[in-house]
Amino acid sequence: MGPVADPKRVLGTFLSGLSSLLFPRRCAICREPLAGADLFEICGGCKSGLSLQPEHSCRVCAAPIDGEVAQAGIITCGRCRTDMPHFDMTFCGMRYEGKSRDMVHSFKFDGRARLAGILSSVLCVQLYQNEEAHKADMVLPVPLHRKRLFDRGYNQSYLLACEVGMALSIPVVTGLLVRPKYTMPQSSQTRAERKENIKNAFSVERPAEVEGKTVLLVDDIMTTGATLSEAAKTLKKNGAATVMCAVAARA
């Protein structure tokens, strides 16, 4: 007599199959049905449109670096060498272009908060594989001013920070770095205007918690780096020893 099938397992398999038939998994971007092997809830077409980081990029700000320059042992871009930001290094998942840009835009402006896991996937893999990232004592999301948080309904950087914190098993701390100053959107401003606009926008509520610590600061996009640099400056003024940045996309 052969082995007797477990009724609970049979029922579970049946219900799983029925669920897949009635409610097929779909790509979070184009809504096409997903095959069982598709990763990150993105279909093959959308995955092929993602713009990943180039092979060589600046250690400090993650801007692309020419291959010959990198092979010569230069690990920072020209801009960082002449105008060093206040953060120490940057991890970046994707370039802010093509399908990657579409995803970030939907996540940030169209209320699609569930894209946090997808957008952070490539970044989290990079962080998990990097020894430097594991040295962080805490993960901090770049905060929103309360008015913008009310208008948007969620802080996209916090959602990404939660994914990063889980990937690294490092605590995500909120309410420590805050943004009491309301600022105009950075996207329509020049580099110089961005730096002036974001000046003194942040403060640290509990300085003792960051003193001597290595902080991993998480945001959705880095364009000029002005926002992250100002946040890092504030953290270091309050005693942080090192500030690393982790962004889903780099423009």
C-alpha positions in Angstrom: 0.0 0.0 0.0 1.4 3.4 -1.0 1.8 6.4 1.3 -1.3 8.2 2.2 -1.5 11.8 1.1 -1.8 14.5 3.8 -5.3 16.0 3.4 -4.2 19.4 4.6 -1.4 19.5 2.1 -3.7 18.4 -0.7 -6.2 21.1 0.2 -3.4 23.7 0.5 -2.1 22.8 -3.0 -5.6 23.0 -4.4 -6.4 26.3 -2.9 -3.0 27.8 -4.0 -3.7 26.6 -7.6 -7.2 28.0 -7.5 -6.0 31.3 -6.2 -3.4 31.6 -9.0 -6.1 30.8 -11.5 -8.6 33.4 -10.2 -6.0 36.0 -9.1 -2.9 35.7 -11.3 0.2 37.5 -10.2 0.8 40.6 -12.3 3.7 42.9 -13.0 3.5 45.8 -10.7 4.4 48.2 -13.6 2.6 47.0 -16.7 0.1 44.7 -15.1 0.9 41.8 -17.4 0.6 38.3 -15.9 3.8 37.0 -14.2 5.3 33.6 -14.8 6.2 31.7 -11.6 9.9 32.3 -12.0 9.6 36.1 -12.3 11.5 37.9 -9.6 10.7 41.2 -7.8 7.1 41.2 -9.1 8.3 42.6 -12.4 7.8 41.0 -15.8 10.6 40.2 -18.2 9.8 43.2 -20.4 9.9 45.7 -17.5 13.1 44.1 -16.0 14.9 44.5 -19.4 14.0 48.2 -19.2 15.7 48.8 -15.8 18.7 51.0 -15.8 21.3 49.5 -13.5 24.4 51.1 -12.1 27.4 51.3 -14.4 30.4 49.1 -13.6 32.4 52.0 -12.3 31.0 54.8 -10.1 32.1 57.3 -7.6 32.6 55.9 -4.1 31.2 59.0 -2.5 28.2 60.1 -4.7 27.7 57.1 -7.0 28.1 59.2 -10.2 29.4 57.2 -13.2 33.2 57.2 -13.6 35.0 56.5 -16.9 36.5 53.0 -17.0 40.0 54.2 -17.7 39.9 56.6 -14.8 38.7 53.9 -12.5 41.4 51.5 -13.6 43.9 54.2 -12.8 42.8 53.9 -9.2 40.7 57.0 -9.0 37.5 56.1 -7.0 35.9 59.6 -6.8 34.4 61.8 -9.5 35.7 65.2 -10.3 32.9 67.0 -8.6 33.5 65.2 -5.3 37.2 65.9 -5.5 36.5 69.7 -5.8 33.3 70.0 -3.7 33.1 67.0 -1.3 29.6 66.4 0.1 29.2 65.8 3.8 28.4 62.1 3.4 31.1 59.6 3.1 29.9 57.1 0.5 26.8 56.1 -1.4 25.2 52.8 -2.4 22.8 53.0 -5.4 20.5 50.4 -6.9 19.6 51.9 -10.3 20.0 54.8 -12.6 17.1 57.3 -12.7 16.2 56.7 -16.3 14.0 54.5 -18.5 11.8 52.1 -16.7 13.6 52.8 -13.4 12.5 56.4 -13.6 8.9 55.4 -14.3 8.9 53.2 -11.2 10.4 55.8 -8.9 7.9 58.4 -10.3 4.9 56.1 -9.7 6.2 55.3 -6.2 6.8 58.8 -5.2 4.0 60.8 -6.9 1.2 58.3 -7.8 0.5 56.8 -4.4 2.0 53.4 -5.3 3.6 52.8 -2.0 3.7 49.0 -2.6 6.5 49.5 -5.1 9.0 50.0 -2.2 10.0 46.4 -2.2 10.6 46.3 -5.9 12.5 49.6 -6.0 14.8 48.6 -3.1 15.5 45.0 -4.4 18.7 45.8 -6.4 19.9 48.2 -3.7 19.3 45.7 -0.9 21.3 43.0 -2.7 24.2 45.4 -3.1 24.0 46.4 0.5 23.8 42.9 1.8 27.0 41.9 -0.3 29.0 45.0 0.9 30.9 44.7 4.2 30.9 48.5 4.7 27.1 48.6 4.8 26.9 46.1 7.6 29.0 48.4 9.8 26.0 50.8 10.1 24.6 51.2 13.6 21.2 52.4 12.4 19.2 53.1 9.3 17.6 56.6 9.0 15.1 57.6 6.4 15.3 61.1 5.0 12.3 62.8 6.7 9.6 64.8 5.1 8.2 68.0 6.4 4.8 67.3 8.1 2.9 69.3 5.4 4.4 67.2 2.6 3.9 64.0 4.6 0.2 64.9 5.0 -0.2 65.7 1.3 1.5 62.5 0.1 0.2 60.2 2.8 3.5 58.4 3.4 7.2 59.0 3.5 8.7 57.0 0.5 12.1 57.1 2.1 10.8 55.4 5.3 9.3 52.6 3.2 12.6 52.1 1.5 14.5 52.3 4.8 12.3 49.5 6.2 13.4 47.2 3.3 17.0 48.2 3.8 16.8 47.6 7.5 15.3 44.1 7.0 18.0 43.2 4.4 20.8 44.2 6.8 19.2 43.3 10.1 19.9 46.9 11.3 17.3 48.9 13.2 15.4 51.7 11.4 15.1 54.7 13.6 12.4 57.4 13.1 11.9 60.7 14.8 15.6 61.2 15.3 16.4 63.1 12.1 13.5 65.6 11.5 12.7 68.2 9.0 11.1 71.3 10.7 11.8 73.6 7.8 9.4 73.5 4.8 11.2 73.7 1.5 10.2 74.0 -2.1 10.5 70.9 -4.3 14.1 70.4 -5.4 13.4 69.0 -8.9 12.8 72.3 -10.6 15.9 74.1 -9.2 19.5 74.4 -10.2 22.4 72.9 -8.2 23.1 76.1 -6.4 19.4 76.8 -5.8 19.0 73.3 -4.3 21.8 73.8 -1.8 20.4 77.1 -0.7 16.8 75.8 -0.6 17.7 72.8 1.6 20.0 74.7 3.9 19.2 74.2 7.6 16.2 72.1 6.8 17.0 69.3 9.2 17.6 68.9 12.9 18.4 66.0 15.3 16.0 65.4 18.1 18.2 63.1 20.3 21.9 63.9 19.6 23.1 61.3 22.1 21.7 58.6 19.9 23.9 59.5 16.9 27.1 60.4 18.7 30.0 58.3 17.5 27.7 56.2 15.3 27.8 55.1 11.7 24.5 56.1 10.0 23.0 54.7 6.8 20.8 57.4 5.4 18.1 56.2 2.9 16.4 58.2 0.2 14.6 57.4 -3.1 16.6 59.6 -5.5 19.9 61.3 -5.5 20.2 64.0 -8.2 22.8 66.6 -7.1 23.1 65.1 -3.6 22.2 68.4 -1.9 19.4 67.0 0.3 21.5 64.1 1.5 24.6 66.2 2.0 22.6 68.7 4.2 21.1 65.8 6.2 24.6 64.3 6.6 26.0 67.7 7.7 23.3 68.0 10.4 24.0 64.4 11.6 27.7 65.1 11.8 27.2 68.4 13.6 25.4 66.3 16.2 28.1 63.8 16.6 27.7 61.1 13.9 31.1 59.6 13.0 30.2 58.4 9.5 27.2 58.9 7.2 26.7 56.5 4.3 23.8 57.0 1.8 21.6 54.4 0.2 19.4 55.5 -2.7 17.1 53.5 -4.9 18.1 55.5 -8.0 20.8 58.0 -9.0 20.2 60.6 -11.6 
